[in-house]
Amino acid sequence: MKALLWLVLAAGLATNVFFSLTDDGAVKIAVNITTGVLVLAAIAGLVMLRTRSRRSWRHAPDRNRRGPSTSA
């Protein structure tokens, strides 16, 4: 999932730069808006994945710590 989001981010940025330098008119505006939304969504997805993985790592039980055994 993370690789797909990075791919969308890179492709969206490249497309946005390409059309910003080459095309004029309504096509340029439509492509820039579309790629801008895709880039922002990819960034939001990457941030959400990062915070979720950090949160689950932080609250994971310490498996090396010795404590009372729950198994009989």
Secondary structure as a PSIPRED ss2 file (coil, helix, strand):
# PSIPRED VFORMAT (PSIPRED V4.0)

   1 M C   1.000  0.000  0.000
   2 K H   0.000  1.000  0.000
   3 A H   0.000  1.000  0.000
   4 L H   0.000  1.000  0.000
   5 L H   0.000  1.000  0.000
   6 W H   0.000  1.000  0.000
   7 L H   0.000  1.000  0.000
   8 V H   0.000  1.000  0.000
   9 L H   0.000  1.000  0.000
  10 A H   0.000  1.000  0.000
  11 A H   0.000  1.000  0.000
  12 G H   0.000  1.000  0.000
  13 L H   0.000  1.000  0.000
  14 A H   0.000  1.000  0.000
  15 T H   0.000  1.000  0.000
  16 N H   0.000  1.000  0.000
  17 V H   0.000  1.000  0.000
  18 F H   0.000  1.000  0.000
  19 F H   0.000  1.000  0.000
  20 S H   0.000  1.000  0.000
  21 L H   0.000  1.000  0.000
  22 T H   0.000  1.000  0.000
  23 D C   1.000  0.000  0.000
  24 D C   1.000  0.000  0.000
  25 G C   1.000  0.000  0.000
  26 A H   0.000  1.000  0.000
  27 V H   0.000  1.000  0.000
  28 K H   0.000  1.000  0.000
  29 I H   0.000  1.000  0.000
  30 A H   0.000  1.000  0.000
  31 V H   0.000  1.000  0.000
  32 N H   0.000  1.000  0.000
  33 I H   0.000  1.000  0.000
  34 T H   0.000  1.000  0.000
  35 T H   0.000  1.000  0.000
  36 G H   0.000  1.000  0.000
  37 V H   0.000  1.000  0.000
  38 L H   0.000  1.000  0.000
  39 V H   0.000  1.000  0.000
  40 L H   0.000  1.000  0.000
  41 A H   0.000  1.000  0.000
  42 A H   0.000  1.000  0.000
  43 I H   0.000  1.000  0.000
  44 A H   0.000  1.000  0.000
  45 G H   0.000  1.000  0.000
  46 L H   0.000  1.000  0.000
  47 V H   0.000  1.000  0.000
  48 M H   0.000  1.000  0.000
  49 L H   0.000  1.000  0.000
  50 R H   0.000  1.000  0.000
  51 T H   0.000  1.000  0.000
  52 R H   0.000  1.000  0.000
  53 S H   0.000  1.000  0.000
  54 R H   0.000  1.000  0.000
  55 R H   0.000  1.000  0.000
  56 S H   0.000  1.000  0.000
  57 W H   0.000  1.000  0.000
  58 R H   0.000  1.000  0.000
  59 H C   1.000  0.000  0.000
  60 A C   1.000  0.000  0.000
  61 P C   1.000  0.000  0.000
  62 D C   1.000  0.000  0.000
  63 R C   1.000  0.000  0.000
  64 N C   1.000  0.000  0.000
  65 R C   1.000  0.000  0.000
  66 R C   1.000  0.000  0.000
  67 G C   1.000  0.000  0.000
  68 P C   1.000  0.000  0.000
  69 S C   1.000  0.000  0.000
  70 T C   1.000  0.000  0.000
  71 S C   1.000  0.000  0.000
  72 A C   1.000  0.000  0.000
